[in-house]
Structures are given as structure tokens and as C-alpha cells.
Amino acid sequence: MKAIILFILAGLAEIGGGYLVWLWLRENASFWYGIFGSLILILYGIIPTLQSFPSFGKVYAAYGGIFILLSILWGWAIDKKAPDLFDIIGAGVCLIGVAIILWAPRS
């Protein structure tokens, strides 16, 4: 459960920070959006180091699946772009991949 919570926190930091930078550079929002977004992106870089998995690559591979799901949900909630059937199927496939990477029995 701790792993999933950390992945969600990292995803929200990455997407939220990136979104603030996007607003600054693409939507002409205040310079402070860019500063705050950049600080959140630094936090995003720190959060995955709190994972207990020993391999950087494994942590980021599993995180990628969670990021995909969170990105679809962000687009739905913030950009008001509802996911279609293929978005849902694709996110489900990614979550299955996350589960295999994290919890498959290994010797």
C-alpha cells in the first residue's frame, strides 16, 4: 500500500508541477506558476527515492503505469476530456504491468 501511495504522490507532483509550468509558458500565466511548478517538480524527483524497492529502473517502470492512469484522470478532471474505451483499456493494461513488475514472485 505504501508503494501505491508514493506512486500516486509522485504522479500528482509530476503532473501538477508540469501543468503549472505549462500554464506559465503556454497560457501566459504568471511567472510564479513556473516557479511553483518547478519546485513541485523537484519534489516529484525526491518522492520515488522513498520507495523500498532497490532498483531505480524497477521503481520508474512501475511508476510509469501509475503515471499513465493519473494522466488520464487529470485530463478528465482538469481538462474536461473524458477517457474513451481505449484509454480505459490501455490504463488497465498498464496497471496489470505495474502489478507484475512490483509483486510477481521472483527467486
Backbone as CSV, one residue per row, in Angstrom:
resi,resn,N_x,N_y,N_z,CA_x,CA_y,CA_z,C_x,C_y,C_z
1,MET,0.819,-1.196,0.000,0.000,0.000,0.000,0.867,1.266,0.000
2,LYS,1.978,1.227,0.762,2.889,2.375,0.807,3.418,2.696,-0.592
3,ALA,3.750,1.650,-1.349,4.281,1.848,-2.707,3.271,2.585,-3.576
4,ILE,2.017,2.175,-3.520,0.986,2.797,-4.350,0.773,4.254,-3.939
5,ILE,0.742,4.520,-2.638,0.568,5.905,-2.159,1.715,6.782,-2.644
6,LEU,2.950,6.276,-2.555,4.099,7.052,-3.031,4.038,7.276,-4.534
7,PHE,3.592,6.266,-5.287,3.446,6.437,-6.730,2.394,7.502,-7.042
8,ILE,1.300,7.491,-6.315,0.248,8.492,-6.547,0.757,9.888,-6.204
9,LEU,1.450,10.021,-5.078,2.015,11.326,-4.708,3.013,11.816,-5.750
10,ALA,3.869,10.917,-6.226,4.839,11.295,-7.257,4.119,11.720,-8.531
11,GLY,3.088,10.970,-8.905,2.345,11.306,-10.115,1.661,12.654,-10.024
12,LEU,1.043,12.918,-8.881,0.377,14.213,-8.705,1.390,15.355,-8.720
13,ALA,2.560,15.120,-8.128,3.600,16.155,-8.147,4.112,16.384,-9.568
14,GLU,4.343,15.304,-10.306,4.847,15.463,-11.672,3.808,16.134,-12.574
15,ILE,2.592,15.637,-12.525,1.552,16.196,-13.395,1.199,17.613,-12.960
16,GLY,1.017,17.817,-11.659,0.667,19.145,-11.164,1.756,20.174,-11.427
17,GLY,3.005,19.802,-11.152,4.117,20.714,-11.412,4.260,21.008,-12.893
18,GLY,4.167,19.971,-13.703,4.247,20.158,-15.150,3.100,21.008,-15.681
19,TYR,1.928,20.831,-15.098,0.767,21.615,-15.521,0.963,23.097,-15.207
20,LEU,1.524,23.406,-14.034,1.780,24.804,-13.694,2.807,25.431,-14.638
21,VAL,3.844,24.673,-14.986,4.830,25.175,-15.944,4.167,25.353,-17.314
22,TRP,3.322,24.416,-17.700,2.571,24.529,-18.954,1.758,25.825,-18.968
23,LEU,1.021,26.075,-17.873,0.212,27.295,-17.805,1.076,28.543,-17.939
24,TRP,2.233,28.528,-17.297,3.153,29.672,-17.359,3.636,29.916,-18.784
25,LEU,4.133,28.849,-19.425,4.761,29.015,-20.734,3.780,29.001,-21.904
26,ARG,2.713,28.255,-21.808,1.796,28.111,-22.933,0.539,28.962,-22.827
27,GLU,0.156,29.289,-21.587,-1.086,30.028,-21.387,-0.842,31.426,-20.814
28,ASN,0.440,31.818,-20.782,0.823,33.150,-20.302,0.400,33.440,-18.869
29,ALA,0.417,32.420,-18.026,0.145,32.628,-16.602,1.363,33.315,-15.973
30,SER,1.202,33.746,-14.765,2.256,34.457,-14.044,3.544,33.630,-13.959
31,PHE,4.659,34.335,-13.911,5.971,33.726,-13.713,5.974,32.826,-12.476
32,TRP,5.177,33.183,-11.481,5.130,32.413,-10.234,4.562,31.018,-10.441
33,TYR,3.720,30.838,-11.434,3.252,29.493,-11.774,4.457,28.623,-12.154
34,GLY,5.348,29.187,-12.939,6.544,28.456,-13.351,7.457,28.146,-12.185
35,ILE,7.635,29.096,-11.282,8.481,28.870,-10.104,7.881,27.789,-9.220
36,PHE,6.583,27.934,-8.898,5.935,26.962,-8.027,5.894,25.586,-8.688
37,GLY,5.579,25.545,-9.988,5.571,24.278,-10.710,6.935,23.612,-10.704
38,SER,7.987,24.400,-10.862,9.350,23.847,-10.847,9.713,23.285,-9.481
39,LEU,9.292,23.958,-8.426,9.546,23.450,-7.070,8.800,22.132,-6.832
40,ILE,7.582,22.058,-7.337,6.827,20.803,-7.212,7.511,19.693,-8.000
41,LEU,8.073,20.019,-9.163,8.787,19.013,-9.955,10.040,18.518,-9.234
42,ILE,10.683,19.378,-8.466,11.814,18.922,-7.641,11.308,17.921,-6.606
43,LEU,10.177,18.221,-5.987,9.578,17.292,-5.021,9.261,15.956,-5.692
44,TYR,8.761,16.015,-6.922,8.497,14.786,-7.681,9.764,13.932,-7.798
45,GLY,10.899,14.568,-7.990,12.155,13.822,-8.096,12.577,13.166,-6.795
46,ILE,12.127,13.699,-5.689,12.504,13.170,-4.375,11.594,12.022,-3.945
47,ILE,10.305,12.138,-4.215,9.331,11.158,-3.715,9.675,9.717,-4.093
48,PRO,10.047,9.393,-5.340,10.344,7.989,-5.658,11.513,7.400,-4.868
49,THR,12.398,8.255,-4.354,13.517,7.714,-3.564,13.043,7.147,-2.236
50,LEU,11.808,7.422,-1.857,11.248,6.892,-0.612,10.711,5.471,-0.780
51,GLN,10.688,4.978,-2.023,10.236,3.608,-2.274,11.222,2.620,-1.668
52,SER,10.722,1.466,-1.275,11.592,0.452,-0.670,12.213,-0.490,-1.702
53,PHE,11.818,-0.396,-2.958,12.378,-1.263,-3.985,13.817,-0.848,-4.253
54,PRO,14.720,-1.824,-4.429,16.142,-1.489,-4.541,16.577,-0.963,-5.907
55,SER,15.764,-1.129,-6.911,16.194,-0.811,-8.269,15.500,0.445,-8.798
56,PHE,16.297,1.420,-9.199,15.763,2.655,-9.793,14.895,2.324,-11.004
57,GLY,15.397,1.472,-11.866,14.668,1.134,-13.083,13.325,0.495,-12.801
58,LYS,13.281,-0.399,-11.824,12.030,-1.069,-11.480,11.024,-0.075,-10.898
59,VAL,11.487,0.822,-10.050,10.604,1.832,-9.467,10.008,2.695,-10.570
60,TYR,10.834,3.171,-11.487,10.334,4.060,-12.527,9.502,3.325,-13.574
61,ALA,9.792,2.067,-13.816,8.964,1.284,-14.739,7.563,1.117,-14.167
62,ALA,7.483,0.761,-12.898,6.175,0.600,-12.261,5.463,1.946,-12.154
63,TYR,6.199,2.980,-11.825,5.610,4.315,-11.719,5.008,4.758,-13.052
64,GLY,5.617,4.366,-14.150,5.120,4.754,-15.463,3.674,4.342,-15.681
65,GLY,3.313,3.156,-15.225,1.929,2.699,-15.355,0.966,3.530,-14.529
66,ILE,1.382,3.873,-13.327,0.552,4.710,-12.457,0.427,6.109,-13.074
67,PHE,1.530,6.617,-13.623,1.518,7.938,-14.259,0.513,7.988,-15.404
68,ILE,0.440,6.934,-16.187,-0.497,6.894,-17.314,-1.931,7.005,-16.803
69,LEU,-2.268,6.228,-15.791,-3.612,6.297,-15.228,-3.908,7.692,-14.675
70,LEU,-2.975,8.245,-13.903,-3.184,9.566,-13.322,-3.309,10.644,-14.403
71,SER,-2.559,10.523,-15.485,-2.648,11.495,-16.577,-4.030,11.474,-17.225
72,ILE,-4.569,10.286,-17.410,-5.915,10.166,-17.978,-6.941,10.777,-17.031
73,LEU,-6.811,10.491,-15.736,-7.737,11.058,-14.749,-7.595,12.579,-14.661
74,TRP,-6.362,13.078,-14.739,-6.123,14.527,-14.723,-6.814,15.186,-15.919
75,GLY,-6.626,14.604,-17.089,-7.256,15.144,-18.294,-8.773,15.172,-18.174
76,TRP,-9.323,14.172,-17.525,-10.770,14.093,-17.348,-11.240,15.160,-16.354
77,ALA,-10.544,15.275,-15.228,-10.970,16.201,-14.176,-10.639,17.657,-14.492
78,ILE,-9.456,17.926,-15.008,-8.990,19.305,-15.187,-9.273,19.822,-16.589
79,ASP,-8.951,19.027,-17.607,-9.144,19.464,-18.998,-10.525,19.123,-19.545
80,LYS,-11.309,18.400,-18.738,-12.682,18.017,-19.130,-12.714,17.186,-20.415
81,LYS,-11.697,16.312,-20.572,-11.639,15.396,-21.716,-11.856,13.978,-21.181
82,ALA,-13.061,13.482,-21.319,-13.399,12.154,-20.794,-12.605,11.073,-21.524
83,PRO,-12.112,10.083,-20.778,-11.399,8.982,-21.433,-12.372,8.137,-22.255
84,ASP,-11.879,7.616,-23.368,-12.704,6.710,-24.157,-12.377,5.270,-23.764
85,LEU,-13.022,4.345,-24.405,-12.847,2.927,-24.082,-11.387,2.503,-24.187
86,PHE,-10.692,2.990,-25.208,-9.310,2.577,-25.414,-8.376,3.187,-24.377
87,ASP,-8.689,4.389,-23.895,-7.926,4.965,-22.779,-8.064,4.084,-21.543
88,ILE,-9.288,3.653,-21.277,-9.547,2.818,-20.096,-8.865,1.466,-20.228
89,ILE,-8.982,0.859,-21.389,-8.321,-0.437,-21.614,-6.806,-0.279,-21.483
90,GLY,-6.253,0.747,-22.111,-4.809,0.967,-22.047,-4.327,1.184,-20.628
91,ALA,-5.051,1.989,-19.846,-4.674,2.210,-18.449,-4.761,0.907,-17.660
92,GLY,-5.780,0.096,-17.942,-5.901,-1.202,-17.261,-4.731,-2.115,-17.566
93,VAL,-4.331,-2.157,-18.823,-3.165,-2.963,-19.211,-1.917,-2.477,-18.460
94,CYS,-1.761,-1.154,-18.370,-0.612,-0.595,-17.650,-0.624,-0.985,-16.184
95,LEU,-1.802,-0.956,-15.556,-1.889,-1.335,-14.140,-1.578,-2.811,-13.929
96,ILE,-1.965,-3.640,-14.878,-1.583,-5.054,-14.803,-0.062,-5.168,-14.877
97,GLY,0.558,-4.396,-15.759,2.020,-4.379,-15.852,2.672,-3.928,-14.557
98,VAL,2.105,-2.905,-13.922,2.625,-2.436,-12.636,2.584,-3.563,-11.607
99,ALA,1.447,-4.257,-11.533,1.309,-5.345,-10.570,2.329,-6.458,-10.829
100,ILE,2.552,-6.769,-12.086,3.542,-7.805,-12.419,4.941,-7.360,-12.017
101,ILE,5.296,-6.123,-12.354,6.624,-5.620,-12.024,6.854,-5.622,-10.510
102,LEU,5.874,-5.167,-9.765,6.064,-4.996,-8.320,5.903,-6.277,-7.514
103,TRP,4.934,-7.113,-7.888,4.575,-8.195,-6.984,4.674,-9.597,-7.563
104,ALA,5.235,-9.758,-8.746,5.408,-11.109,-9.291,6.406,-11.876,-8.424
105,PRO,6.123,-13.144,-8.180,7.060,-13.938,-7.382,8.380,-14.108,-8.133
106,ARG,9.451,-13.820,-7.451,10.785,-13.945,-8.042,11.649,-14.805,-7.125
107,SER,12.644,-15.408,-7.730,13.526,-16.248,-6.906,14.684,-15.453,-6.341
